[in-house]
Amino acid sequence: MFELFHRQNVFFKNFENIENLSEEFPSANFGVNQFSHLTPEEFKRKHFGNFIFHRKPSNSSYVSRKKVEPPKSLDYRNSGKVTPIKNQGNCGACWAFAVTAAIESQYLIHKNLSLNLSEQQLVSCVTGNYGCYGGDVVTTYQWILANHGQIQESEYSFKGKNEACPISIDSQRFPIKKYLWAGNSEDEIAAFISQNGPATIAIDMPNFLQHYIGGIVDLDVIGCRKVAAGGHGMLLVGYTPEYWIAKNSWGPKWGENGYIRFVRGKNFCNMIQQITVPVI
């Protein structure tokens, strides 16, 4: 009975917060969703790991230096080059879902091959990361390169928890050749994804996105630091002159069917710090 009353109080506090957010961010929409029964601390503990940010190499073949004129708007979903939304559950492995989504899109773009790759393989096996407690995309790419690729979800399904890596997984692997970093401006990032495909993105995720249900979140890097719940990885799948489009891994009931739009031109939550794409 106590738990029921507690959840009711949490819900009413969140509802009050949602009303305040709607006034503070009029271009975005906030409302009741599957996370409305959780306190901010519970939400952070369940859905954020310790995301590790890597410093972008200043002079490396991994940095894409090609200059292209990108289209004014782009959305890889429109051409069927983005796989369905997944759900990381109570496992802080956004890094694994972002990398997997990026590789799946690469196989759609270049091989017209629709894959459902195994995040659990990455959670269990990538040394240097912490499974459901956190990790980073660069270490993950390096592991995939060293281990000849990633297997399919049907071979090792998502458990949502840390497990010992199987000693031997005798299954077909889908490799990558390398990974690339984007440039240092949002215009360069637009050119980068238009040429190379959907890219992993690491941001300082605002805590109030627990309640996001749609619209464009308008916040600059300084404002974001005041409300950041922690680092979070997603997949950047498109843009317009006004906003970016990112694929999240909190299930299709969150946001805009699992996606979020956020303002372009303000370095939303330090979005330019770590944007990468795998090459197959």
C-alpha positions in Angstrom: 0.0 0.0 0.0 2.9 2.4 0.8 4.4 1.8 -2.6 1.1 2.7 -4.2 0.8 6.0 -2.4 4.5 6.7 -3.1 4.0 6.2 -6.8 0.9 8.4 -6.8 2.9 11.2 -5.1 5.7 10.8 -7.6 3.3 10.9 -10.5 1.6 14.1 -9.3 5.0 15.8 -8.8 6.0 14.8 -12.3 2.8 16.1 -13.7 3.4 19.4 -12.0 6.9 19.4 -13.5 5.5 18.6 -16.9 3.3 21.7 -16.8 6.3 23.9 -15.9 8.4 22.4 -18.7 5.6 23.1 -21.2 5.9 26.8 -20.3 9.7 26.9 -20.2 10.1 25.1 -23.6 7.1 26.0 -25.7 8.6 24.4 -28.9 8.6 21.0 -27.3 5.9 18.8 -25.9 6.0 17.1 -22.5 3.5 14.7 -21.0 2.6 11.5 -19.3 4.5 8.5 -20.6 6.0 5.1 -19.4 8.4 6.9 -17.1 6.0 9.2 -15.3 5.9 6.9 -12.2 9.7 7.3 -11.6 11.5 10.0 -9.6 14.3 11.8 -11.5 16.8 9.8 -9.4 15.2 6.5 -10.3 15.1 7.4 -14.0 18.7 8.3 -14.0 19.8 5.2 -12.2 17.7 2.9 -14.4 18.4 4.5 -17.8 21.8 6.1 -17.7 25.1 4.4 -17.4 28.5 6.0 -17.1 28.9 7.2 -20.7 32.6 7.8 -21.4 33.5 10.6 -23.8 36.6 10.3 -26.0 38.6 13.3 -27.2 38.4 13.7 -30.9 41.7 13.0 -32.7 43.1 16.2 -34.1 45.1 14.7 -37.0 44.1 11.2 -37.9 42.8 9.2 -40.9 39.8 8.5 -38.7 38.6 12.1 -39.1 36.5 12.7 -42.2 38.0 15.7 -44.1 36.0 15.5 -47.3 34.1 18.7 -48.2 30.6 18.3 -49.6 27.6 20.5 -50.0 24.8 18.7 -48.0 21.1 18.8 -48.9 19.1 21.4 -47.1 17.1 18.6 -45.2 17.7 14.9 -44.8 15.9 12.1 -43.1 17.3 8.6 -43.5 14.0 7.1 -42.3 12.3 8.3 -45.5 14.6 6.0 -47.6 14.2 3.0 -45.3 17.8 3.2 -44.0 17.0 3.1 -40.3 16.1 0.0 -38.4 13.2 -0.2 -35.9 13.4 1.5 -32.4 14.7 -0.8 -29.7 14.5 -0.6 -25.9 17.5 -0.8 -23.6 15.2 -1.2 -20.6 16.9 -0.8 -17.2 20.3 -1.3 -18.7 22.6 1.8 -19.1 24.0 0.5 -22.4 22.9 3.3 -24.8 26.5 3.1 -26.2 25.8 -0.5 -27.4 22.4 0.5 -29.0 23.8 3.6 -30.7 26.7 1.6 -32.3 24.4 -1.2 -33.3 21.9 1.1 -34.9 24.7 2.8 -36.8 26.1 -0.5 -38.2 22.6 -1.7 -39.1 22.0 1.5 -41.1 25.3 1.0 -42.9 24.3 -2.4 -44.1 21.0 -1.1 -45.3 22.6 1.7 -47.2 25.5 -0.2 -48.8 24.2 -3.8 -48.9 20.4 -3.3 -48.8 20.6 -5.8 -46.0 18.2 -5.5 -43.0 19.9 -6.8 -39.9 19.0 -7.0 -36.2 22.3 -7.2 -34.5 23.1 -8.2 -31.0 23.5 -5.5 -28.4 23.9 -8.1 -25.7 27.1 -9.4 -27.4 28.5 -5.9 -26.9 27.2 -5.5 -23.3 28.7 -8.9 -22.4 31.9 -8.9 -24.4 33.4 -5.5 -25.0 36.4 -5.2 -22.7 37.0 -1.7 -21.5 33.3 -0.9 -21.1 31.1 -1.7 -18.2 28.1 -3.3 -19.7 24.8 -2.0 -18.3 26.8 0.4 -16.1 28.2 2.4 -19.0 30.7 2.5 -21.8 31.6 4.4 -25.0 31.3 4.0 -28.7 35.0 4.3 -29.6 36.0 1.4 -27.4 33.1 -0.5 -28.9 34.1 0.2 -32.5 37.7 -0.9 -31.7 36.4 -4.2 -30.2 34.2 -4.9 -33.2 37.2 -4.3 -35.5 39.4 -6.6 -33.4 36.7 -9.4 -33.2 35.7 -9.4 -36.8 32.2 -8.0 -36.4 28.9 -8.4 -34.6 26.5 -11.3 -34.5 22.7 -11.2 -34.9 20.2 -10.7 -32.1 18.7 -14.2 -32.9 22.1 -15.7 -31.9 22.4 -13.8 -28.6 19.3 -12.0 -27.5 19.2 -9.0 -25.3 19.0 -9.8 -21.6 19.2 -6.3 -20.2 21.9 -7.2 -17.7 25.6 -7.9 -17.5 26.6 -11.5 -18.3 29.9 -13.3 -18.8 30.9 -13.2 -22.5 30.3 -16.6 -24.0 33.6 -18.4 -24.6 32.8 -19.1 -28.2 30.1 -17.7 -30.4 30.3 -19.7 -33.6 28.0 -17.5 -35.7 28.2 -15.3 -38.7 29.6 -11.9 -38.0 29.0 -8.6 -39.7 32.2 -6.6 -39.7 33.2 -3.0 -40.1 36.3 -1.7 -41.8 36.9 1.4 -39.7 35.1 4.4 -38.1 35.1 8.1 -38.9 34.8 11.2 -36.7 32.8 14.2 -37.8 34.1 17.8 -38.0 33.8 20.5 -35.4 30.7 22.5 -36.5 27.0 21.6 -37.0 27.3 22.4 -40.7 30.2 20.0 -41.0 28.1 17.4 -39.1 25.3 17.8 -41.6 27.7 17.3 -44.5 29.2 14.3 -42.7 26.0 12.4 -42.2 24.7 13.3 -45.7 27.8 11.6 -47.1 28.5 8.8 -44.6 25.1 7.9 -43.2 23.5 8.0 -39.7 26.1 8.7 -37.0 26.4 8.0 -33.3 26.1 11.1 -31.1 27.0 11.7 -27.5 25.2 14.4 -25.6 24.8 15.6 -22.0 21.2 14.4 -21.7 18.8 16.8 -19.9 17.0 15.2 -17.0 13.6 16.6 -18.1 13.6 14.5 -21.3 12.2 11.8 -19.1 8.9 13.5 -19.9 9.5 14.3 -23.6 6.7 13.3 -26.0 7.4 15.5 -29.1 8.3 18.8 -30.6 11.7 20.5 -30.8 13.8 20.8 -27.7 15.5 24.3 -27.7 18.4 24.4 -25.4 22.1 25.5 -25.8 25.1 23.9 -24.3 25.3 26.2 -21.3 21.6 25.7 -20.4 22.0 21.9 -20.7 24.9 21.7 -18.2 22.5 23.0 -15.5 20.0 20.1 -16.1 22.2 17.3 -17.4 21.4 13.9 -16.0 24.4 12.2 -17.6 26.0 11.3 -20.9 23.8 9.5 -23.4 24.4 8.0 -26.8 21.9 8.0 -29.7 21.9 7.8 -33.5 21.7 11.0 -35.6 19.4 10.2 -38.6 18.6 13.5 -40.1 18.2 17.3 -40.0 16.5 20.4 -41.3 17.7 24.0 -41.1 15.8 24.2 -37.8 16.5 20.9 -36.0 18.3 17.6 -35.7 16.5 14.1 -35.6 17.9 11.4 -33.4 17.0 7.8 -32.8 16.9 6.9 -29.1 16.8 3.5 -27.4 14.0 4.0 -24.8 11.3 2.2 -26.8 8.8 3.4 -29.4 6.4 4.9 -26.7 9.0 7.5 -25.7 9.2 10.8 -27.6 8.1 10.8 -31.3 7.7 7.1 -31.8 11.2 6.6 -30.2 12.8 9.7 -31.8 13.7 13.2 -30.6 14.1 16.5 -32.4 16.3 19.1 -31.0 17.4 22.6 -32.1 20.1 23.1 -34.7 22.7 25.9 -34.5 23.1 26.0 -30.7 25.4 23.0 -30.0 22.5 21.3 -28.2 23.9 19.7 -25.1 27.4 19.7 -26.6 26.3 17.5 -29.5 29.5 18.3 -31.5 31.8 16.6 -29.1 31.7 13.0 -30.3 30.0 12.1 -33.6 31.2 9.0 -35.4 30.1 6.6 -38.1 31.2 3.1 -38.9 32.4 2.2 -42.4 31.6 -1.3 -43.8 
